């Protein structure tokens, strides 16, 4: 049946797929009248815009976080550098498109998505390095270092000096060992660096080379120490402090203790007082894996949000070609 105008209607009643220059298809998301703007929604481009930058972030984040960086840092750096190469190569056509797009409105049919994918992949590369560095230095690197260092058991602070155990990562002290809270002290520098000597049976030692330490767990005006698992009677192990910056401040606290309590140290070593060093190392490693997974979820959510906003922008109306 002819419509009132005497012509057949050429406008579809529902969105129609059309092939485009992205190698996929778009959907017309409006049903305009003749000569009116048309709106496009590129389904496959949207999916690729979510998956590709996110997968790129996952790879860079993993490379910067885990054991490849610890055992073969040169290979990790090389892989991260080469990972940027496809973005640079594919970005050259995108720059050409950006110049032409200044004269043409975005049509949402593919070409503008190249620019979006490349920009978000570049951002994913940067974020993967930044968060990978944070996760590696805070969690994964210490866990690898502890497993790579020596483990000592049955150590008597009264007979063993710090110079004999410079490669110690985990130390198990003799059963009579304890923290001498009476000789604890704190050094204030933004954080409060707390130290207390590890002794045997509360005896006075010729040299105090083993120190239990912690942050913000003591006071500066009295001898008290509430760091680590100090309250557990079964705790007899020390987990070495690996951060050089923290070591320097703990060393200053020990120098204060030497003057305050008239004691001597030869080569002080600093430990977190724990019941099970292996459990602590496993917890540190689990924290690194947990933050890696949190980073993946957070980046995926951010990528989906940015893609939806881009889809709305790219699907703005454009004039039909004559």
C-alpha positions in Angstrom: 0.0 0.0 0.0 1.3 3.5 -0.9 1.8 6.0 1.8 0.0 9.3 1.8 2.9 10.9 -0.1 2.4 8.5 -3.0 6.0 7.0 -2.5 7.2 3.9 -0.8 9.0 4.6 2.6 12.8 3.9 2.3 13.5 4.4 6.1 13.9 1.2 8.2 11.8 0.7 11.3 14.8 -0.7 13.3 18.6 -0.3 13.4 20.3 -1.7 10.3 23.9 -3.0 10.1 26.3 -1.4 7.6 29.9 -2.4 6.9 32.6 0.2 7.5 36.3 0.9 7.2 37.1 -0.7 10.6 36.6 -4.2 9.0 33.4 -4.7 11.0 30.0 -3.2 10.9 28.0 -0.3 12.4 24.4 0.1 13.5 22.3 3.0 12.6 21.0 4.0 15.9 18.4 6.5 14.7 15.8 6.6 11.9 16.2 10.0 10.3 14.2 11.7 7.6 15.7 12.4 4.2 18.6 14.7 4.6 18.6 14.5 8.4 21.7 13.5 10.4 22.3 9.8 10.9 23.8 8.2 14.1 26.1 5.2 14.0 27.3 2.7 16.7 30.3 0.5 15.9 29.8 -2.6 17.9 33.0 -4.5 17.2 35.1 -1.3 17.5 33.6 -0.8 21.0 34.5 -4.4 22.0 38.0 -4.0 20.7 38.4 -0.7 22.5 37.7 -2.5 25.7 39.6 -5.7 25.2 42.8 -4.5 23.5 44.0 -1.8 25.9 43.0 -3.9 28.9 44.9 -6.9 27.7 47.9 -4.6 26.9 47.7 -3.3 30.5 47.6 -6.8 31.9 50.8 -7.8 30.1 52.8 -4.6 31.0 51.6 -4.7 34.6 52.6 -8.4 35.0 56.0 -7.9 33.4 56.7 -4.9 35.7 55.5 -6.7 38.8 56.6 -10.3 38.9 59.7 -12.5 38.9 60.9 -11.9 35.3 61.8 -8.3 36.4 63.7 -9.7 39.5 65.7 -12.4 37.8 66.2 -10.8 34.3 65.5 -7.1 34.6 67.2 -6.4 31.2 64.7 -8.8 29.5 61.8 -7.2 31.3 62.9 -3.7 30.2 63.4 -5.0 26.6 59.9 -6.5 26.4 58.2 -3.4 27.8 60.1 -1.2 25.3 59.2 -3.5 22.4 55.6 -3.6 23.6 55.3 0.1 22.7 56.5 -0.5 19.2 53.1 -1.6 17.7 51.5 1.5 19.2 54.1 3.8 17.6 53.8 2.1 14.2 50.0 2.0 14.2 49.9 5.6 15.5 51.3 7.0 12.3 48.1 6.5 10.3 46.2 7.7 13.3 48.0 11.0 13.2 47.1 11.4 9.6 43.4 10.8 10.5 43.6 13.4 13.3 44.6 16.0 10.8 41.8 15.2 8.4 39.2 14.9 11.3 39.6 18.6 12.0 37.7 19.1 8.7 35.3 16.3 9.1 33.0 15.4 12.0 33.4 11.9 13.6 31.1 9.4 12.0 31.5 6.5 14.6 32.1 4.1 11.7 35.7 3.1 12.5 38.4 5.5 11.7 38.0 7.6 14.9 38.2 4.4 16.9 41.8 3.8 15.7 42.8 7.0 17.5 40.9 6.1 20.6 42.4 2.6 20.9 45.9 3.8 20.3 45.6 6.6 22.9 44.2 4.2 25.5 46.8 1.6 24.7 49.5 4.3 25.3 47.9 5.2 28.6 47.7 1.5 29.5 51.4 1.2 28.8 52.2 4.1 31.2 49.8 2.9 33.9 51.1 -0.6 33.7 54.7 0.6 34.3 53.7 2.9 37.2 51.6 0.5 39.1 53.9 -2.4 38.2 56.8 -0.5 39.8 54.7 0.2 42.9 53.7 -3.4 43.3 57.1 -4.8 42.6 58.9 -2.5 45.1 56.4 -2.8 47.8 55.4 -6.5 47.7 57.0 -8.8 45.0 60.6 -7.7 45.3 60.8 -8.2 49.1 59.3 -11.7 48.8 61.8 -12.7 46.1 64.7 -11.2 48.2 63.7 -13.1 51.3 63.7 -16.4 49.4 67.0 -15.6 47.8 68.8 -14.8 51.1 70.1 -17.2 53.7 68.1 -18.6 56.6 69.7 -19.1 60.0 68.4 -21.0 63.0 69.4 -21.4 66.6 71.1 -18.0 66.6 72.3 -16.8 70.1 72.5 -13.0 70.2 75.0 -13.3 73.1 77.6 -15.2 71.0 77.0 -14.3 67.4 77.9 -10.9 65.9 76.1 -9.0 63.1 79.2 -9.3 60.9 78.7 -13.1 60.7 75.2 -12.8 59.3 75.2 -10.0 56.8 73.4 -12.3 54.2 70.6 -13.2 56.6 67.0 -12.8 55.4 65.4 -15.0 58.1 66.8 -15.6 61.5 65.5 -18.1 64.1 66.8 -17.2 67.6 67.3 -19.6 70.5 64.4 -20.3 72.8 65.6 -18.0 75.6 65.8 -15.0 73.3 63.5 -12.0 73.9 63.1 -8.3 73.3 64.7 -6.1 75.9 61.9 -3.5 76.1 63.9 -1.6 78.9 66.4 -0.5 76.2 63.9 0.5 73.5 63.9 3.9 71.9 62.3 5.8 69.0 63.8 8.2 66.4 61.3 10.7 65.0 61.5 11.6 61.3 57.9 12.0 60.0 57.4 8.3 61.1 58.6 7.1 64.5 61.4 4.5 64.0 61.3 2.2 67.0 64.1 -0.2 68.0 64.7 -2.6 70.9 67.6 -5.0 71.3 67.2 -8.8 71.1 68.9 -10.4 74.1 69.1 -13.8 75.8 67.3 -14.1 79.1 67.6 -10.3 79.7 71.3 -10.5 80.2 73.7 -7.6 79.5 75.6 -8.3 76.3 79.0 -7.1 75.2 77.6 -6.0 71.8 73.9 -5.6 70.8 73.9 -6.4 67.1 70.3 -7.8 66.7 67.4 -5.3 66.9 63.7 -5.7 66.7 62.2 -2.8 64.9 58.9 -1.2 63.7 57.2 2.0 62.7 55.1 4.1 65.0 54.8 1.4 67.7 56.7 3.0 70.6 57.1 6.4 72.3 59.9 8.9 72.4 59.7 9.7 76.1 59.6 6.3 77.7 60.9 2.8 77.1 58.1 0.8 75.5 57.9 -1.4 72.4 54.7 -2.7 70.7 56.1 -3.7 67.3 55.5 -6.8 65.3 54.3 -9.9 67.2 56.0 -8.8 70.4 53.1 -10.1 72.6 53.3 -13.7 71.3 55.5 -15.8 73.5 56.2 -18.3 70.7 57.7 -15.5 68.5 61.4 -16.2 68.1 62.1 -15.3 64.5 63.3 -12.1 62.8 62.5 -11.0 59.2 65.3 -8.7 57.9 64.5 -5.1 57.1 65.4 -4.7 53.4 64.6 -1.1 52.7 67.9 0.9 52.7 66.1 4.2 53.7 64.5 2.6 56.7 67.7 0.9 57.7 69.5 4.3 57.9 66.8 5.7 60.2 66.8 2.6 62.4 70.5 2.9 62.6 70.1 6.5 63.9 67.7 5.2 66.5 70.4 2.6 67.6 72.9 5.4 67.9 70.5 7.2 70.3 70.1 4.0 72.3 73.9 3.6 72.6 74.1 7.0 74.2 70.9 6.7 76.3 71.7 3.3 77.8 75.5 3.2 77.6 75.6 0.1 75.4 77.7 -0.9 72.4 76.9 -2.2 69.0 79.3 -3.5 66.4 77.2 -4.1 63.2 73.5 -3.7 64.0 71.0 -5.8 62.0 67.3 -4.9 62.0 64.5 -7.4 62.0 60.7 -7.5 62.2 59.8 -9.7 65.2 57.5 -12.5 64.0 56.4 -16.0 64.9 56.7 -17.5 61.5 58.9 -15.9 58.9 57.6 -18.2 56.1 54.1 -17.2 56.8 55.0 -13.5 56.6 56.8 -13.9 53.3 53.8 -15.8 51.9 51.5 -13.0 53.0 53.7 -10.4 51.3 53.6 -12.4 48.1 49.8 -12.8 48.3 49.5 -9.0 48.8 51.4 -8.5 45.5 49.1 -10.9 43.7 46.0 -9.3 45.3 47.0 -5.8 44.2 47.7 -7.1 40.7 44.2 -8.4 40.5 42.7 -5.2 41.9 44.6 -3.3 39.3 43.2 -5.4 36.5 39.6 -4.9 37.7 40.1 -1.2 38.2 41.6 -0.7 34.8 38.9 -2.7 33.1 36.2 -0.6 34.8 38.0 2.6 33.7 38.4 1.3 30.2 34.7 0.4 29.9 33.8 3.9 31.2 36.1 5.7 28.7 34.8 3.5 25.8 31.2 4.2 26.6 31.9 7.9 26.7 33.8 7.7 23.4 30.9 5.7 21.8 28.5 8.5 22.8 30.8 11.1 21.3 31.6 9.3 18.1 27.9 8.5 17.5 27.0 12.2 17.2 24.8 13.0 14.2 26.5 13.7 10.8 25.0 14.8 7.5 24.3 12.0 4.9 26.5 12.0 1.9 24.8 13.2 -1.3 
